[in-house]
Amino acid sequence: MKLQTLNLVLENEAGELQHQECARVAVVWQGKELWLQPVGNQLMLGVDVEEGDTEYANLLLRPMATNLVSVELEMEPADPEMDHEHVHGPDCRH
C-alpha cells in the first residue's frame, strides 16, 4: 500500500515560505505530538500514546467560523487495565 503525501507550506517569522512533502507530520502542542496524516479523502489528526504514559489526550474540536476550528487537548488519567487493542466504535462507552 502506497502512503499518501502531504504537501506542506512552512512559514517562518520573516514570512518566508518553504515547501516540503511528507507522509505525515507532527506538531508538538502542550508536550504531546499531534500527528496529521492523509487517509483516503480525509485528514486524520491524532495524539500518540507512549508506553508508560499516565494520561491520554482527548482532542476537542470547536467550530470557530465556517473555515476555522480550534483544537484543545484535554488530559485524562490512563487506565492501566485498559485493552490496548481497543478500537473506538458506536458501542464503546467513552
Legacy VTK file of the C-alpha trace (Angstrom):
# vtk DataFile Version 3.0
C-alpha trace
ASCII
DATASET POLYDATA
POINTS 94 float
0.000 0.000 0.000
1.438 3.342 -1.061
1.348 6.123 1.528
-0.315 9.340 0.549
1.757 12.511 0.549
1.119 15.753 2.383
2.318 18.929 0.713
3.375 21.304 3.492
3.913 25.033 3.346
6.001 26.239 6.282
6.228 29.947 7.079
8.991 31.380 9.266
8.840 34.577 11.349
10.084 36.628 8.396
7.173 35.454 6.251
9.353 33.282 4.004
7.667 30.130 2.711
9.273 26.716 2.394
7.556 23.799 0.645
8.003 20.200 1.855
6.458 16.796 1.194
5.955 14.036 3.754
3.724 11.057 4.576
2.700 12.535 7.944
3.714 15.426 10.152
3.561 16.175 13.882
3.182 19.399 15.794
4.269 19.401 19.438
1.452 21.020 21.410
1.247 21.058 25.209
4.057 18.487 25.330
2.253 15.968 23.081
2.779 15.146 19.419
-0.333 15.857 17.328
0.055 13.843 14.130
-1.599 14.777 10.832
-1.802 12.285 8.014
-3.978 11.814 4.940
-6.231 8.734 4.911
-8.356 8.423 1.797
-10.106 11.742 1.306
-9.766 12.719 4.986
-7.079 14.381 7.066
-6.674 12.428 10.298
-5.458 14.124 13.484
-4.310 12.036 16.433
-2.184 12.002 19.562
0.115 9.011 20.062
0.098 7.283 23.449
3.536 6.156 24.552
4.464 3.231 26.796
4.240 4.301 30.424
2.015 7.347 29.843
-0.078 8.094 32.923
-2.550 10.199 30.934
-4.009 10.240 27.478
-5.268 13.178 25.442
-8.776 13.742 24.220
-8.918 16.045 21.219
-11.644 18.663 21.465
-12.535 20.403 18.199
-14.677 23.509 18.374
-16.039 25.347 15.345
-14.863 28.965 15.314
-16.060 30.007 11.849
-17.055 28.384 8.579
-13.415 27.604 7.740
-11.807 27.508 11.203
-11.781 25.162 14.230
-9.871 25.278 17.486
-8.118 22.190 18.866
-7.758 21.644 22.596
-6.091 18.791 24.445
-7.939 17.530 27.482
-5.820 15.144 29.529
-7.407 12.201 31.362
-5.805 9.571 33.590
-4.816 6.425 31.697
-6.375 3.173 32.857
-3.561 0.593 33.222
-6.150 -2.193 32.817
-7.326 -0.733 29.501
-7.318 -3.040 26.477
-4.593 -1.611 24.207
-6.183 -3.320 21.200
-9.474 -1.433 21.725
-10.998 0.204 18.655
-13.470 3.034 19.222
-16.863 2.326 17.681
-20.564 3.017 18.144
-20.878 0.620 21.106
-17.844 1.865 23.044
-18.780 3.932 26.093
-16.055 6.577 26.077
LINES 1 95
94 0 1 2 3 4 5 6 7 8 9 10 11 12 13 14 15 16 17 18 19 20 21 22 23 24 25 26 27 28 29 30 31 32 33 34 35 36 37 38 39 40 41 42 43 44 45 46 47 48 49 50 51 52 53 54 55 56 57 58 59 60 61 62 63 64 65 66 67 68 69 70 71 72 73 74 75 76 77 78 79 80 81 82 83 84 85 86 87 88 89 90 91 92 93
